């Protein structure tokens, strides 16, 4: 869609350039005044052809034919491109809506639960937990600020806290769901979500490939912790985008997501009284 919009902007300059060139050309060839030359150029391009002003020289007539061809061609190109732009815009909005639905399904079925598990493996969680307690007073600036902080400071999984067996069981239980999401063609519309899914599936495969997850050498444990940390950070980034989308588009879903916030120490669906 952005490429089509850029093309429309460029094409809009073409009629303006044609009118300018036509005006200057008729002034030079036919010695028309500026107003007459401008008037005749516009009448010629629009194919109205009143006949009250017309070129008398052979050169003027030849130049007039060129202006007609270029002018009509430019207007047809604009109409065609605008039509394509409208169609592309509609398709883009539809694809964007589908990817948001895909991400919403991910968090409903697996993402929230996975994030809740990984938060337990973060030794520093208590130092930043409050920052992630999203509420209905948050605005775009609040989400942008936290996203910037997340990108700047990686959240690290603690190898002494991680429970690889529990993590594997959860990922295995959601394995079919992850595979179905990866097969969705709309996945290509969101690179960050695609990265999250692939990282999650890779982590599951790494864990499943071990005959045992106990007594692992430090080098192997650190490798698995690194894979888990990758998923954890991608998950946090996507969760923030998801929460911001819910707040702007689906307040009732946002309300529930706030109450069940995986960063909360005691999430509860119950709405507390005043």
Secondary structure by P-SEA (a helix, b strand, c coil): caaaaaaaaaaaaaaaaaaaaaaaaaaaaccccaaaaaaaaaaaaacccccccccccaaaaaaaaaaaaaaaaaaaaaaaaaaaaaaaaaaaaaaaaaaaaaaaaaaaccaaaaaaaaaaaccccccccccccccccccaaaaaaaaaaaaabbbbbbcccccaaaaaaaaaaaaaaaaaaaacccccccaaaaaaaaaaaaaaaaaaaccccccccaaaaaaaaaaaaaaaaaaaaaaaaaaaaaaaccaaaaaaaaaacccccccccccccc
